[in-house]
Amino acid sequence: MKAFAKLIWVPAAFALIPAGALAQNPASGLPPVAPAAIIDAAQSCGNAVTTERLDEQRLAADGWTLGSVTNNGRAADTPLRFFSRNSIMLVTTPGEASCFVMARLESRQSFVAVRDGMTAAFGRPFRADASGMTQWILTESRAAQLDATGSREQPAVRISIIHMSGNNQ
């Protein structure tokens, strides 16, 4: 499906982050978070994705705090905007109708709880594979994708939510 082609570029967005601004895995420096908090963050992200952009006022009203990226104590030049809430990171690019939630998991088994919770929140997945990548079609022409990231020692998740321009499902 063409609409999900947008979801594939998510890892490439992190290539825009200056060297040293984030660890190899963006969530690696975060403490582990319970699955319920991650699911709540995904719903918050989804509620802020509008037809044309990510509504940062909705994020602020939902408790997200805008952060900054520094390199050697100086502001780093990056097109990305970073938000945080309860040890969860949310990343977006200004003007884009998308957001990406990254969080560390308590354990590798927590991934199943996150996937099950997202299914309860968003409905039956449209696609899933053996690696855990799971995709949902949401209301208002939005889509969500869950990916397992991190390592065996520091498991993490990335949740991408986009508005699918031109898709009237």
N, C-alpha and C positions, 0 to 999 in steps of 0.2 A: 504494500500500500504506500503510495507516494507520500502521504502525510507523515509517515514515520521516518522518512528520510531525514527530516529535521532532527530527529532524536539521535541520529548517528553522530552528529557533529559535537555532541556534548564533551567527550574527552578532548577534542581539539581546542575547545574554548580555554582549557587550562594551559595550552601552549602559549597563550598570550600573557600569562602571569610571569613577572620578572623572576629570573633565577634567584632562589633563596627566599622568595616571598612566601612560598608554601613548601611543605615537605613533599616527597615523592607522591604520597597519597594525601590529598588535602585534608582528610579527616584524621590522619595519624596523630596529630597533636591534640586532639579533642579527647575528653574522658568518655567512657562508654555511656550510652543512654538507653533507657528502657524502650522497648518497641512501641508502647502506647504514645510516648512523647514524639517518636519519629513519625508515626501515623498522623498525629495531630499537626505536626509541622508540614507534612505533605498536604493535608487538607487546607491548612492556612495558605500555603503556596498556591494551591489550585484555586482557592477563593480570590486570590489577588491577581490571577492571570485574566486579563480582559481581552477583548477583541484586538485592541491595538497595542497594548503594553502591559507591563506589570505595574499594578497600582501600589506604589510604595506607601501611600497613606493607609491603605488597608493593612499592610504589613506592620506599620507602626502601631496602628490601633490594636493589632493582635499581639503586641509585645515584642516585635523584632526591633533590634537596635542596629543602626547603620554603623559599620566599622570602616577602618582604613587599612591600607597595606603599606608597610614601611620596609625599607631596605637600608640597613646600617643606620637606623634612626631617622631616616628621611622618607618623606612620602614617596611611594613608588608610583610611576606613571603606568596605569593599567586602565583599560576600558571597562573592566569588571567592577561591579558594586557588590560588596559583601555585607551581609546581615547576620546577626547571631541571636539566639534565644535558647536558653536552657542547654548549653553545650552542643547546640546544633548549628551548622553553618548553612546559609542560603546565599546563592550566588546568582547574579543576573547581569545582563548587559543593558545599558540604558536604551530605551526605545523598543526593546524586544518584548514580545508577549510570551515570556517564558521565565521559568525559575528552576533552580537546581538545588536540592536539599542534600547535604552530606552529613553523615553522622557515624560515629563509631558504635559498634554493637557490643553488648555484654559478652556474647559468645557467638560462635558460628551457628548454633542452633537458634539464636534469636532471629536470624534471617527469615525462617519459616513463619515466626510470629508476625514479623513486619509484613511479609507477603500476604498472610491470611488476614491481617488487619486492614491492609489496603484493599483487599478483595471485599471485605465487609463494608468498607467505606465507599468504594468506587464501583462495585459490581463485578460480575464475571470477567476475567481477563480475556482479551481478544487474542493474545498470543503469549506463549511461554516456551522457554527452552531449557535444556538440561543444566545450563550454567546458572539458572535462576532468573535470567532476564525475563521480565514479565511486563506486558503492555496492556493498557486499558484505554478504551474510548470513553471519554467523559461527556457530560452535557456541555452545551454551549460551544461546540466545536473544539473541545480541548482533548488532549491525550496525555497519558502518564506512562512513564517507564521506570521500572525498578531494576537496579543492577547491584549485584554483590561486588564489592570492591575491597580494598585492604588486603590483609594477609591472614594466614592461619593464626598468627599471634595477635594481630590487631584487625579483626574483621570489621568491615564497614559497609555502608550502603550509599548509593547515589540514587536519588529520585528526581527525574526530569519531568516537568510539566510544561506543555506548550499549547499555544492556540494554533489550530490548523487552519490558517487563512484559506478561505474559499471552500472549506469542507462544511457542508450543511447537514451533518448527521444529527 
